Amino acid sequence: MDQPWLTITLVMAAGALALGVATLRGALTQRRALHRLGVRGVRTRGEVARGARREGPTVHPPQVRYQAPPLNNLGAPPVQTYRRAPLNHESHPLHVGIPVVLRYDPRDPRRVVVVHTEDGRPGKVSYSATANTAWGVFFVLFGVAMAVAAFL
């Protein structure tokens, strides 16, 4: 084999492309979960109040605690505290005490989805559909660019 660099470059390009496609597939699944709200929603911060738990044959989803306007006065400032299960709770793990960024339906503040988590623990990766999409696109383009550059 007189050109091992070509083989090595093509294997690395295929790996980068595969990593990008896998990351994009995960990010698109996370983004589809955000569409369950049905509207753009109002952004707010909250925290995971209770993790997922099992009581007999029933599995209860995790709950988040956040502040939004009261149901009877949606034009009021967000002072009512809600504790609800997000519509997209299965798309990523939610552990007690983790700060989250949420979007709630302005017509019904009880309907909420998690946009991303803010896990500040060292070594833990936080969830963000936008960041995962950006990284996926980067790795796909990087893999294609490496493959094209290998033949030039």
N, CA, C and O atoms as a GROMACS GRO file, in nm:
protein
  608
    1MET      N    1   0.086  -0.117   0.000
    1MET     CA    2   0.000   0.000   0.000
    1MET      C    3   0.090   0.123   0.000
    1MET      O    4   0.157   0.153   0.100
    2ASP      N    5   0.092   0.194  -0.111
    2ASP     CA    6   0.183   0.307  -0.126
    2ASP      C    7   0.127   0.437  -0.073
    2ASP      O    8   0.202   0.534  -0.058
    3GLN      N    9  -0.004   0.445  -0.044
    3GLN     CA   10  -0.063   0.568   0.009
    3GLN      C   11  -0.148   0.537   0.132
    3GLN      O   12  -0.271   0.539   0.123
    4PRO      N   13  -0.088   0.509   0.247
    4PRO     CA   14  -0.168   0.479   0.366
    4PRO      C   15  -0.245   0.601   0.417
    4PRO      O   16  -0.348   0.587   0.482
    5TRP      N   17  -0.196   0.719   0.388
    5TRP     CA   18  -0.264   0.840   0.434
    5TRP      C   19  -0.402   0.853   0.371
    5TRP      O   20  -0.494   0.905   0.434
    6LEU      N   21  -0.419   0.805   0.245
    6LEU     CA   22  -0.550   0.812   0.179
    6LEU      C   23  -0.650   0.722   0.250
    6LEU      O   24  -0.765   0.762   0.274
    7THR      N   25  -0.608   0.602   0.285
    7THR     CA   26  -0.696   0.510   0.356
    7THR      C   27  -0.732   0.565   0.493
    7THR      O   28  -0.848   0.563   0.534
    8ILE      N   29  -0.632   0.615   0.565
    8ILE     CA   30  -0.655   0.670   0.698
    8ILE      C   31  -0.750   0.790   0.691
    8ILE      O   32  -0.840   0.803   0.774
    9THR      N   33  -0.729   0.877   0.594
    9THR     CA   34  -0.814   0.996   0.578
    9THR      C   35  -0.957   0.957   0.545
    9THR      O   36  -1.052   1.015   0.599
   10LEU      N   37  -0.975   0.859   0.457
   10LEU     CA   38  -1.110   0.816   0.421
   10LEU      C   39  -1.181   0.748   0.537
   10LEU      O   40  -1.302   0.764   0.554
   11VAL      N   41  -1.108   0.671   0.617
   11VAL     CA   42  -1.168   0.608   0.735
   11VAL      C   43  -1.209   0.715   0.836
   11VAL      O   44  -1.317   0.707   0.896
   12MET      N   45  -1.124   0.815   0.856
   12MET     CA   46  -1.159   0.924   0.949
   12MET      C   47  -1.276   1.006   0.896
   12MET      O   48  -1.362   1.049   0.973
   13ALA      N   49  -1.281   1.028   0.764
   13ALA     CA   50  -1.393   1.102   0.705
   13ALA      C   51  -1.523   1.024   0.722
   13ALA      O   52  -1.627   1.083   0.752
   14ALA      N   53  -1.518   0.893   0.703
   14ALA     CA   54  -1.638   0.811   0.722
   14ALA      C   55  -1.681   0.812   0.868
   14ALA      O   56  -1.801   0.816   0.898
   15GLY      N   57  -1.586   0.810   0.960
   15GLY     CA   58  -1.619   0.818   1.102
   15GLY      C   59  -1.683   0.950   1.139
   15GLY      O   60  -1.781   0.954   1.214
   16ALA      N   61  -1.628   1.061   1.087
   16ALA     CA   62  -1.686   1.192   1.115
   16ALA      C   63  -1.826   1.204   1.056
   16ALA      O   64  -1.916   1.260   1.118
   17LEU      N   65  -1.844   1.151   0.936
   17LEU     CA   66  -1.976   1.153   0.872
   17LEU      C   67  -2.076   1.070   0.951
   17LEU      O   68  -2.190   1.112   0.970
   18ALA      N   69  -2.035   0.952   0.997
   18ALA     CA   70  -2.124   0.866   1.076
   18ALA      C   71  -2.159   0.932   1.209
   18ALA      O   72  -2.274   0.926   1.253
   19LEU      N   73  -2.062   0.995   1.273
   19LEU     CA   74  -2.090   1.066   1.399
   19LEU      C   75  -2.187   1.181   1.376
   19LEU      O   76  -2.278   1.203   1.456
   20GLY      N   77  -2.168   1.254   1.267
   20GLY     CA   78  -2.259   1.365   1.235
   20GLY      C   79  -2.400   1.319   1.207
   20GLY      O   80  -2.496   1.381   1.253
   21VAL      N   81  -2.415   1.210   1.134
   21VAL     CA   82  -2.548   1.158   1.103
   21VAL      C   83  -2.616   1.108   1.231
   21VAL      O   84  -2.735   1.134   1.251
   22ALA      N   85  -2.542   1.039   1.318
   22ALA     CA   86  -2.601   0.991   1.443
   22ALA      C   87  -2.642   1.107   1.533
   22ALA      O   88  -2.748   1.103   1.595
   23THR      N   89  -2.560   1.211   1.539
   23THR     CA   90  -2.593   1.328   1.620
   23THR      C   91  -2.714   1.400   1.564
   23THR      O   92  -2.801   1.443   1.640
   24LEU      N   93  -2.723   1.414   1.432
   24LEU     CA   94  -2.839   1.478   1.369
   24LEU      C   95  -2.967   1.399   1.391
   24LEU      O   96  -3.073   1.458   1.414
   25ARG      N   97  -2.958   1.267   1.385
   25ARG     CA   98  -3.078   1.186   1.409
   25ARG      C   99  -3.130   1.207   1.551
   25ARG      O  100  -3.250   1.220   1.572
   26GLY      N  101  -3.039   1.209   1.648
   26GLY     CA  102  -3.079   1.234   1.787
   26GLY      C  103  -3.136   1.373   1.805
   26GLY      O  104  -3.236   1.391   1.874
   27ALA      N  105  -3.073   1.473   1.743
   27ALA     CA  106  -3.119   1.611   1.757
   27ALA      C  107  -3.256   1.631   1.692
   27ALA      O  108  -3.340   1.703   1.746
   28LEU      N  109  -3.279   1.568   1.578
   28LEU     CA  110  -3.409   1.581   1.514
   28LEU      C  111  -3.519   1.513   1.595
   28LEU      O  112  -3.633   1.560   1.597
   29THR      N  113  -3.486   1.405   1.661
   29THR     CA  114  -3.583   1.341   1.752
   29THR      C  115  -3.616   1.435   1.867
   29THR      O  116  -3.732   1.446   1.907
   30GLN      N  117  -3.514   1.502   1.921
   30GLN     CA  118  -3.536   1.597   2.030
   30GLN      C  119  -3.619   1.716   1.982
   30GLN      O  120  -3.704   1.765   2.056
   31ARG      N  121  -3.594   1.763   1.860
   31ARG     CA  122  -3.671   1.876   1.808
   31ARG      C  123  -3.816   1.840   1.784
   31ARG      O  124  -3.905   1.921   1.807
   32ARG      N  125  -3.842   1.717   1.737
   32ARG     CA  126  -3.980   1.673   1.716
   32ARG      C  127  -4.055   1.671   1.849
   32ARG      O  128  -4.176   1.698   1.852
   33ALA      N  129  -3.986   1.640   1.957
   33ALA     CA  130  -4.050   1.641   2.088
   33ALA      C  131  -4.096   1.782   2.125
   33ALA      O  132  -4.195   1.798   2.196
   34LEU      N  133  -4.026   1.884   2.077
   34LEU     CA  134  -4.065   2.022   2.107
   34LEU      C  135  -4.194   2.061   2.033
   34LEU      O  136  -4.263   2.154   2.075
   35HIS      N  137  -4.225   1.993   1.924
   35HIS     CA  138  -4.345   2.026   1.847
   35HIS      C  139  -4.473   1.977   1.914
   35HIS      O  140  -4.583   2.011   1.870
   36ARG      N  141  -4.461   1.898   2.019
   36ARG     CA  142  -4.581   1.850   2.089
   36ARG      C  143  -4.658   1.964   2.154
   36ARG      O  144  -4.778   1.951   2.178
   37LEU      N  145  -4.590   2.074   2.183
   37LEU     CA  146  -4.658   2.188   2.245
   37LEU      C  147  -4.758   2.250   2.149
   37LEU      O  148  -4.863   2.297   2.192
   38GLY      N  149  -4.728   2.250   2.020
   38GLY     CA  150  -4.821   2.301   1.920
   38GLY      C  151  -4.806   2.450   1.891
   38GLY      O  152  -4.850   2.495   1.785
   39VAL      N  153  -4.746   2.525   1.980
   39VAL     CA  154  -4.721   2.668   1.960
   39VAL      C  155  -4.576   2.695   1.996
   39VAL      O  156  -4.509   2.610   2.054
   40ARG      N  157  -4.529   2.814   1.963
   40ARG     CA  158  -4.389   2.848   1.994
   40ARG      C  159  -4.366   2.847   2.144
   40ARG      O  160  -4.261   2.801   2.190
   41GLY      N  161  -4.460   2.897   2.220
   41GLY     CA  162  -4.448   2.895   2.365
   41GLY      C  163  -4.369   3.011   2.421
   41GLY      O  164  -4.302   3.084   2.348
   42VAL      N  165  -4.378   3.027   2.550
   42VAL     CA  166  -4.307   3.131   2.623
   42VAL      C  167  -4.195   3.064   2.701
   42VAL      O  168  -4.218   2.964   2.770
   43ARG      N  169  -4.076   3.119   2.690
   43ARG     CA  170  -3.959   3.059   2.754
   43ARG      C  171  -3.951   3.099   2.900
   43ARG      O  172  -3.974   3.215   2.935
   44THR      N  173  -3.919   3.003   2.986
   44THR     CA  174  -3.901   3.029   3.128
   44THR      C  175  -3.800   2.929   3.184
   44THR      O  176  -3.762   2.834   3.116
   45ARG      N  177  -3.759   2.952   3.307
   45ARG     CA  178  -3.665   2.861   3.374
   45ARG      C  179  -3.737   2.789   3.486
   45ARG      O  180  -3.834   2.840   3.542
   46GLY      N  181  -3.689   2.672   3.518
   46GLY     CA  182  -3.745   2.594   3.627
   46GLY      C  183  -3.645   2.491   3.673
   46GLY      O  184  -3.525   2.500   3.643
   47GLU      N  185  -3.695   2.392   3.746
   47GLU     CA  186  -3.608   2.284   3.791
   47GLU      C  187  -3.689   2.156   3.799
   47GLU      O  188  -3.812   2.159   3.805
   48VAL      N  189  -3.620   2.044   3.798
   48VAL     CA  190  -3.686   1.916   3.810
   48VAL      C  191  -3.720   1.896   3.958
   48VAL      O  192  -3.632   1.889   4.042
   49ALA      N  193  -3.850   1.887   3.987
   49ALA     CA  194  -3.896   1.876   4.125
   49ALA      C  195  -3.903   1.732   4.172
   49ALA      O  196  -3.879   1.703   4.289
   50ARG      N  197  -3.937   1.640   4.082
   50ARG     CA  198  -3.951   1.500   4.119
   50ARG      C  199  -3.910   1.415   4.000
   50ARG      O  200  -3.952   1.440   3.887
   51GLY      N  201  -3.829   1.315   4.026
   51GLY     CA  202  -3.786   1.225   3.920
   51GLY      C  203  -3.892   1.122   3.887
   51GLY      O  204  -3.995   1.113   3.954
   52ALA      N  205  -3.866   1.044   3.784
   52ALA     CA  206  -3.958   0.938   3.746
   52ALA      C  207  -3.963   0.834   3.858
   52ALA      O  208  -3.861   0.805   3.920
   53ARG      N  209  -4.081   0.779   3.882
   53ARG     CA  210  -4.094   0.682   3.989
   53ARG      C  211  -4.199   0.578   3.952
   53ARG      O  212  -4.286   0.602   3.868
   54ARG      N  213  -4.188   0.463   4.015
   54ARG     CA  214  -4.280   0.353   3.991
   54ARG      C  215  -4.358   0.327   4.119
   54ARG      O  216  -4.300   0.313   4.227
   55GLU      N  217  -4.490   0.320   4.105
   55GLU     CA  218  -4.577   0.284   4.216
   55GLU      C  219  -4.663   0.168   4.169
   55GLU      O  220  -4.763   0.187   4.100
   56GLY      N  221  -4.623   0.048   4.207
   56GLY     CA  222  -4.693  -0.071   4.160
   56GLY      C  223  -4.673  -0.086   4.010
   56GLY      O  224  -4.560  -0.077   3.963
   57PRO      N  225  -4.780  -0.110   3.935
   57PRO     CA  226  -4.764  -0.125   3.790
   57PRO      C  227  -4.758   0.008   3.715
   57PRO      O  228  -4.735   0.010   3.594
   58THR      N  229  -4.778   0.119   3.786
   58THR     CA  230  -4.783   0.250   3.721
   58THR      C  231  -4.647   0.319   3.730
   58THR      O  232  -4.585   0.321   3.837
   59VAL      N  233  -4.600   0.375   3.618
   59VAL     CA  234  -4.478   0.455   3.615
   59VAL      C  235  -4.518   0.600   3.597
   59VAL      O  236  -4.581   0.637   3.498
   60HIS      N  237  -4.480   0.684   3.695
   60HIS     CA  238  -4.512   0.826   3.688
   60HIS      C  239  -4.394   0.901   3.627
   60HIS      O  240  -4.279   0.877   3.665
   61PRO      N  241  -4.420   0.991   3.531
   61PRO     CA  242  -4.311   1.066   3.468
   61PRO      C  243  -4.252   1.169   3.565
   61PRO      O  244  -4.315   1.203   3.665
   62PRO      N  245  -4.133   1.220   3.535
   62PRO     CA  246  -4.075   1.324   3.619
   62PRO      C  247  -4.157   1.454   3.610
   62PRO      O  248  -4.228   1.477   3.512
   63GLN      N  249  -4.147   1.536   3.714
   63GLN     CA  250  -4.220   1.663   3.717
   63GLN      C  251  -4.121   1.779   3.726
   63GLN      O  252  -4.017   1.769   3.791
   64VAL      N  253  -4.157   1.890   3.660
   64VAL     CA  254  -4.077   2.011   3.668
   64VAL      C  255  -4.156   2.119   3.740
   64VAL      O  256  -4.279   2.122   3.734
   65ARG      N  257  -4.085   2.207   3.808
   65ARG     CA  258  -4.148   2.318   3.879
   65ARG      C  259  -4.102   2.447   3.810
   65ARG      O  260  -3.983   2.468   3.788
   66TYR      N  261  -4.199   2.534   3.777
   66TYR     CA  262  -4.169   2.658   3.707
   66TYR      C  263  -4.276   2.761   3.741
   66TYR      O  264  -4.380   2.727   3.799
   67GLN      N  265  -4.251   2.886   3.704
   67GLN     CA  266  -4.347   2.993   3.729
   67GLN      C  267  -4.401   3.044   3.596
   67GLN      O  268  -4.327   3.063   3.500
   68ALA      N  269  -4.533   3.068   3.595
   68ALA     CA  270  -4.603   3.119   3.477
   68ALA      C  271  -4.722   3.199   3.527
   68ALA      O  272  -4.752   3.195   3.646
   69PRO      N  273  -4.791   3.271   3.439
   69PRO     CA  274  -4.909   3.347   3.483
   69PRO      C  275  -5.020   3.253   3.531
   69PRO      O  276  -5.027   3.138   3.489
   70PRO      N  277  -5.108   3.302   3.619
   70PRO     CA  278  -5.221   3.221   3.663
   70PRO      C  279  -5.316   3.192   3.547
   70PRO      O  280  -5.323   3.267   3.450
   71LEU      N  281  -5.389   3.082   3.558
   71LEU     CA  282  -5.481   3.041   3.451
   71LEU      C  283  -5.590   3.144   3.425
   71LEU      O  284  -5.626   3.168   3.310
   72ASN      N  285  -5.642   3.206   3.529
   72ASN     CA  286  -5.753   3.299   3.512
   72ASN      C  287  -5.709   3.438   3.468
   72ASN      O  288  -5.794   3.521   3.435
   73ASN      N  289  -5.579   3.467   3.469
   73ASN     CA  290  -5.529   3.599   3.431
   73ASN      C  291  -5.397   3.580   3.356
   73ASN      O  292  -5.290   3.597   3.415
   74LEU      N  293  -5.404   3.546   3.228
   74LEU     CA  294  -5.284   3.515   3.151
   74LEU      C  295  -5.199   3.637   3.119
   74LEU      O  296  -5.084   3.622   3.077
   75GLY      N  297  -5.253   3.757   3.138
   75GLY     CA  298  -5.175   3.878   3.115
   75GLY      C  299  -5.095   3.921   3.237
   75GLY      O  300  -5.019   4.017   3.230
   76ALA      N  301  -5.111   3.852   3.348
   76ALA     CA  302  -5.042   3.886   3.472
   76ALA      C  303  -4.896   3.842   3.464
   76ALA      O  304  -4.859   3.762   3.379
   77PRO      N  305  -4.814   3.894   3.554
   77PRO     CA  306  -4.674   3.849   3.557
   77PRO      C  307  -4.667   3.701   3.601
   77PRO      O  308  -4.759   3.651   3.665
   78PRO      N  309  -4.560   3.634   3.566
   78PRO     CA  310  -4.549   3.492   3.598
   78PRO      C  311  -4.518   3.469   3.747
   78PRO      O  312  -4.402   3.457   3.786
   79VAL      N  313  -4.622   3.463   3.827
   79VAL     CA  314  -4.604   3.444   3.972
   79VAL      C  315  -4.662   3.311   4.021
   79VAL      O  316  -4.631   3.268   4.132
   80GLN      N  317  -4.745   3.246   3.940
   80GLN     CA  318  -4.804   3.119   3.981
   80GLN      C  319  -4.701   3.007   3.960
   80GLN      O  320  -4.642   2.996   3.853
   81THR      N  321  -4.678   2.926   4.062
   81THR     CA  322  -4.585   2.814   4.052
   81THR      C  323  -4.661   2.689   4.010
   81THR      O  324  -4.759   2.650   4.074
   82TYR      N  325  -4.615   2.626   3.903
   82TYR     CA  326  -4.675   2.502   3.852
   82TYR      C  327  -4.578   2.387   3.874
   82TYR      O  328  -4.456   2.406   3.874
   83ARG      N  329  -4.632   2.270   3.893
   83ARG     CA  330  -4.552   2.147   3.905
   83ARG      C  331  -4.618   2.043   3.816
   83ARG      O  332  -4.718   1.981   3.854
   84ARG      N  333  -4.562   2.025   3.697
   84ARG     CA  334  -4.624   1.941   3.595
   84ARG      C  335  -4.523   1.847   3.531
   84ARG      O  336  -4.402   1.870   3.538
   85ALA      N  337  -4.574   1.743   3.469
   85ALA     CA  338  -4.491   1.654   3.388
   85ALA      C  339  -4.479   1.716   3.249
   85ALA      O  340  -4.582   1.747   3.188
   86PRO      N  341  -4.358   1.735   3.196
   86PRO     CA  342  -4.344   1.791   3.061
   86PRO      C  343  -4.395   1.695   2.955
   86PRO      O  344  -4.394   1.574   2.975
   87LEU      N  345  -4.438   1.750   2.843
   87LEU     CA  346  -4.490   1.668   2.734
   87LEU      C  347  -4.382   1.583   2.668
   87LEU      O  348  -4.413   1.480   2.609
   88ASN      N  349  -4.256   1.624   2.678
   88ASN     CA  350  -4.146   1.550   2.616
   88ASN      C  351  -4.053   1.490   2.720
   88ASN      O  352  -3.931   1.492   2.703
   89HIS      N  353  -4.108   1.436   2.828
   89HIS     CA  354  -4.025   1.384   2.937
   89HIS      C  355  -3.943   1.263   2.897
   89HIS      O  356  -3.839   1.238   2.959
   90GLU      N  357  -3.984   1.186   2.798
   90GLU     CA  358  -3.911   1.066   2.761
   90GLU      C  359  -3.795   1.093   2.666
   90GLU      O  360  -3.716   1.002   2.640
   91SER      N  361  -3.781   1.214   2.615
   91SER     CA  362  -3.677   1.241   2.516
   91SER      C  363  -3.539   1.259   2.578
   91SER      O  364  -3.439   1.257   2.506
   92HIS      N  365  -3.530   1.277   2.709
   92HIS     CA  366  -3.401   1.289   2.776
   92HIS      C  367  -3.421   1.264   2.925
   92HIS      O  368  -3.532   1.284   2.976
   93PRO      N  369  -3.318   1.222   2.996
   93PRO     CA  370  -3.333   1.195   3.139
   93PRO      C  371  -3.343   1.323   3.221
   93PRO      O  372  -3.270   1.418   3.197
   94LEU      N  373  -3.434   1.324   3.316
   94LEU     CA  374  -3.451   1.437   3.407
   94LEU      C  375  -3.430   1.387   3.549
   94LEU      O  376  -3.503   1.299   3.596
   95HIS      N  377  -3.330   1.442   3.617
   95HIS     CA  378  -3.300   1.403   3.754
   95HIS      C  379  -3.335   1.517   3.849
   95HIS      O  380  -3.328   1.634   3.811
   96VAL      N  381  -3.370   1.484   3.969
   96VAL     CA  382  -3.415   1.583   4.067
   96VAL      C  383  -3.309   1.689   4.090
   96VAL      O  384  -3.191   1.658   4.107
   97GLY      N  385  -3.352   1.815   4.090
   97GLY     CA  386  -3.265   1.927   4.120
   97GLY      C  387  -3.195   1.989   4.000
   97GLY      O  388  -3.129   2.092   4.016
   98ILE      N  389  -3.206   1.932   3.883
   98ILE     CA  390  -3.138   1.986   3.766
   98ILE      C  391  -3.217   2.107   3.715
   98ILE      O  392  -3.338   2.096   3.693
   99PRO      N  393  -3.152   2.221   3.695
   99PRO     CA  394  -3.221   2.336   3.636
   99PRO      C  395  -3.252   2.308   3.488
   99PRO      O  396  -3.171   2.248   3.418
  100VAL      N  397  -3.369   2.352   3.443
  100VAL     CA  398  -3.412   2.330   3.305
  100VAL      C  399  -3.464   2.460   3.247
  100VAL      O  400  -3.509   2.549   3.320
  101VAL      N  401  -3.459   2.470   3.116
  101VAL     CA  402  -3.523   2.579   3.043
  101VAL      C  403  -3.644   2.520   2.976
  101VAL      O  404  -3.635   2.418   2.907
  102LEU      N  405  -3.760   2.583   2.995
  102LEU     CA  406  -3.888   2.531   2.950
  102LEU      C  407  -3.956   2.626   2.853
  102LEU      O  408  -3.921   2.744   2.845
  103ARG      N  409  -4.053   2.574   2.780
  103ARG     CA  410  -4.146   2.656   2.703
  103ARG      C  411  -4.286   2.609   2.741
  103ARG      O  412  -4.315   2.490   2.740
  104TYR      N  413  -4.372   2.705   2.776
  104TYR     CA  414  -4.510   2.671   2.810
  104TYR      C  415  -4.605   2.738   2.713
  104TYR      O  416  -4.573   2.842   2.655
  105ASP      N  417  -4.722   2.678   2.697
  105ASP     CA  418  -4.826   2.729   2.609
  105ASP      C  419  -4.885   2.855   2.672
  105ASP      O  420  -4.932   2.847   2.785
  106PRO      N  421  -4.884   2.971   2.604
  106PRO     CA  422  -4.935   3.094   2.665
  106PRO      C  423  -5.086   3.088   2.693
  106PRO      O  424  -5.135   3.161   2.779
  107ARG      N  425  -5.160   3.003   2.622
  107ARG     CA  426  -5.304   2.990   2.648
  107ARG      C  427  -5.333   2.896   2.764
  107ARG      O  428  -5.437   2.907   2.828
  108ASP      N  429  -5.243   2.802   2.790
  108ASP     CA  430  -5.259   2.708   2.900
  108ASP      C  431  -5.121   2.681   2.959
  108ASP      O  432  -5.051   2.591   2.912
  109PRO      N  433  -5.080   2.757   3.061
  109PRO     CA  434  -4.945   2.744   3.116
  109PRO      C  435  -4.916   2.607   3.178
  109PRO      O  436  -4.802   2.580   3.214
  110ARG      N  437  -5.017   2.522   3.191
  110ARG     CA  438  -4.993   2.388   3.247
  110ARG      C  439  -4.930   2.295   3.147
  110ARG      O  440  -4.876   2.191   3.184
  111ARG      N  441  -4.935   2.330   3.017
  111ARG     CA  442  -4.872   2.249   2.913
  111ARG      C  443  -4.730   2.300   2.893
  111ARG      O  444  -4.710   2.417   2.859
  112VAL      N  445  -4.631   2.214   2.913
  112VAL     CA  446  -4.492   2.257   2.912
  112VAL      C  447  -4.404   2.152   2.844
  112VAL      O  448  -4.432   2.032   2.852
  113VAL      N  449  -4.297   2.198   2.777
  113VAL     CA  450  -4.194   2.109   2.722
  113VAL      C  451  -4.058   2.158   2.769
  113VAL      O  452  -4.039   2.277   2.793
  114VAL      N  453  -3.964   2.066   2.782
  114VAL     CA  454  -3.829   2.100   2.823
  114VAL      C  455  -3.749   2.133   2.698
  114VAL      O  456  -3.740   2.052   2.605
  115VAL      N  457  -3.690   2.253   2.695
  115VAL     CA  458  -3.606   2.294   2.581
  115VAL      C  459  -3.466   2.237   2.599
  115VAL      O  460  -3.415   2.173   2.507
  116HIS      N  461  -3.404   2.258   2.714
  116HIS     CA  462  -3.277   2.195   2.745
  116HIS      C  463  -3.252   2.199   2.895
  116HIS      O  464  -3.313   2.276   2.969
  117THR      N  465  -3.159   2.114   2.937
  117THR     CA  466  -3.123   2.109   3.078
  117THR      C  467  -2.995   2.188   3.099
  117THR      O  468  -2.917   2.207   3.006
  118GLU      N  469  -2.975   2.231   3.220
  118GLU     CA  470  -2.853   2.304   3.255
  118GLU      C  471  -2.784   2.228   3.366
  118GLU      O  472  -2.788   2.267   3.482
  119ASP      N  473  -2.721   2.119   3.329
  119ASP     CA  474  -2.655   2.034   3.427
  119ASP      C  475  -2.516   2.088   3.452
  119ASP      O  476  -2.428   2.077   3.366
  120GLY      N  477  -2.494   2.147   3.568
  120GLY     CA  478  -2.366   2.209   3.600
  120GLY      C  479  -2.266   2.116   3.662
  120GLY      O  480  -2.156   2.159   3.698
  121ARG      N  481  -2.299   1.987   3.677
  121ARG     CA  482  -2.205   1.894   3.738
  121ARG      C  483  -2.088   1.869   3.644
  121ARG      O  484  -2.109   1.860   3.523
  122PRO      N  485  -1.966   1.857   3.697
  122PRO     CA  486  -1.850   1.834   3.610
  122PRO      C  487  -1.859   1.699   3.540
  122PRO      O  488  -1.897   1.599   3.601
  123GLY      N  489  -1.824   1.698   3.414
  123GLY     CA  490  -1.824   1.576   3.335
  123GLY      C  491  -1.959   1.538   3.278
  123GLY      O  492  -1.968   1.439   3.206
  124LYS      N  493  -2.064   1.614   3.305
  124LYS     CA  494  -2.197   1.584   3.254
  124LYS      C  495  -2.229   1.676   3.137
  124LYS      O  496  -2.200   1.795   3.141
  125VAL      N  497  -2.287   1.620   3.034
  125VAL     CA  498  -2.323   1.697   2.915
  125VAL      C  499  -2.467   1.744   2.929
  125VAL      O  500  -2.555   1.666   2.966
  126SER      N  501  -2.492   1.870   2.900
  126SER     CA  502  -2.629   1.921   2.908
  126SER      C  503  -2.701   1.897   2.776
  126SER      O  504  -2.639   1.888   2.670
  127TYR      N  505  -2.831   1.887   2.783
  127TYR     CA  506  -2.916   1.859   2.668
  127TYR      C  507  -2.954   1.989   2.599
  127TYR      O  508  -3.000   2.082   2.665
  128SER      N  509  -2.936   1.997   2.469
  128SER     CA  510  -2.981   2.111   2.391
  128SER      C  511  -2.999   2.066   2.247
  128SER      O  512  -2.903   2.028   2.181
  129ALA      N  513  -3.122   2.071   2.198
  129ALA     CA  514  -3.149   2.027   2.061
  129ALA      C  515  -3.078   2.115   1.959
  129ALA      O  516  -3.032   2.065   1.857
  130THR      N  517  -3.068   2.245   1.986
  130THR     CA  518  -3.003   2.336   1.892
  130THR      C  519  -2.853   2.309   1.884
  130THR      O  520  -2.796   2.304   1.775
  131ALA      N  521  -2.789   2.290   1.999
  131ALA     CA  522  -2.646   2.261   2.000
  131ALA      C  523  -2.617   2.127   1.933
  131ALA      O  524  -2.520   2.115   1.858
  132ASN      N  525  -2.699   2.026   1.959
  132ASN     CA  526  -2.679   1.896   1.896
  132ASN      C  527  -2.698   1.904   1.746
  132ASN      O  528  -2.627   1.836   1.672
  133THR      N  529  -2.791   1.986   1.698
  133THR     CA  530  -2.809   2.004   1.554
  133THR      C  531  -2.686   2.071   1.493
  133THR      O  532  -2.639   2.029   1.387
  134ALA      N  533  -2.634   2.173   1.559
  134ALA     CA  534  -2.515   2.243   1.508
  134ALA      C  535  -2.395   2.149   1.502
  134ALA      O  536  -2.321   2.150   1.403
  135TRP      N  537  -2.374   2.070   1.606
  135TRP     CA  538  -2.262   1.975   1.605
  135TRP      C  539  -2.281   1.869   1.498
  135TRP      O  540  -2.185   1.830   1.431
  136GLY      N  541  -2.402   1.821   1.479
  136GLY     CA  542  -2.428   1.722   1.376
  136GLY      C  543  -2.398   1.774   1.237
  136GLY      O  544  -2.335   1.705   1.157
  137VAL      N  545  -2.442   1.895   1.207
  137VAL     CA  546  -2.414   1.957   1.077
  137VAL      C  547  -2.264   1.976   1.059
  137VAL      O  548  -2.211   1.952   0.951
  138PHE      N  549  -2.195   2.019   1.166
  138PHE     CA  550  -2.050   2.039   1.157
  138PHE      C  551  -1.979   1.910   1.122
  138PHE      O  552  -1.895   1.908   1.032
  139PHE      N  553  -2.011   1.800   1.191
  139PHE     CA  554  -1.943   1.674   1.166
  139PHE      C  555  -1.975   1.616   1.028
  139PHE      O  556  -1.889   1.555   0.966
  140VAL      N  557  -2.098   1.633   0.980
  140VAL     CA  558  -2.131   1.587   0.845
  140VAL      C  559  -2.048   1.665   0.742
  140VAL      O  560  -1.989   1.606   0.653
  141LEU      N  561  -2.045   1.797   0.755
  141LEU     CA  562  -1.968   1.878   0.660
  141LEU      C  563  -1.818   1.851   0.672
  141LEU      O  564  -1.747   1.850   0.571
  142PHE      N  565  -1.769   1.830   0.793
  142PHE     CA  566  -1.628   1.800   0.814
  142PHE      C  567  -1.590   1.667   0.749
  142PHE      O  568  -1.486   1.657   0.685
  143GLY      N  569  -1.675   1.566   0.765
  143GLY     CA  570  -1.648   1.436   0.702
  143GLY      C  571  -1.648   1.445   0.551
  143GLY      O  572  -1.561   1.386   0.486
  144VAL      N  573  -1.744   1.516   0.494
  144VAL     CA  574  -1.749   1.532   0.348
  144VAL      C  575  -1.627   1.611   0.300
  144VAL      O  576  -1.567   1.576   0.198
  145ALA      N  577  -1.590   1.715   0.371
  145ALA     CA  578  -1.474   1.796   0.332
  145ALA      C  579  -1.345   1.715   0.338
  145ALA      O  580  -1.258   1.729   0.252
  146MET      N  581  -1.332   1.629   0.440
  146MET     CA  582  -1.212   1.544   0.449
  146MET      C  583  -1.205   1.447   0.333
  146MET      O  584  -1.098   1.424   0.277
  147ALA      N  585  -1.319   1.389   0.297
  147ALA     CA  586  -1.319   1.294   0.186
  147ALA      C  587  -1.286   1.363   0.054
  147ALA      O  588  -1.211   1.308  -0.027
  148VAL      N  589  -1.340   1.482   0.032
  148VAL     CA  590  -1.311   1.556  -0.092
  148VAL      C  591  -1.164   1.598  -0.094
  148VAL      O  592  -1.098   1.588  -0.198
  149ALA      N  593  -1.113   1.645   0.021
  149ALA     CA  594  -0.973   1.689   0.026
  149ALA      C  595  -0.876   1.572   0.007
  149ALA      O  596  -0.764   1.592  -0.040
  150ALA      N  597  -0.916   1.452   0.043
  150ALA     CA  598  -0.828   1.337   0.026
  150ALA      C  599  -0.804   1.306  -0.120
  150ALA      O  600  -0.697   1.255  -0.155
  151PHE      N  601  -0.899   1.335  -0.205
  151PHE     CA  602  -0.885   1.304  -0.348
  151PHE      C  603  -0.828   1.421  -0.428
  151PHE      O  604  -0.796   1.403  -0.545
  152LEU      N  605  -0.814   1.536  -0.369
  152LEU     CA  606  -0.758   1.652  -0.442
  152LEU      C  607  -0.608   1.655  -0.438
  152LEU      O  608  -0.547   1.746  -0.494
   0.00000   0.00000   0.00000
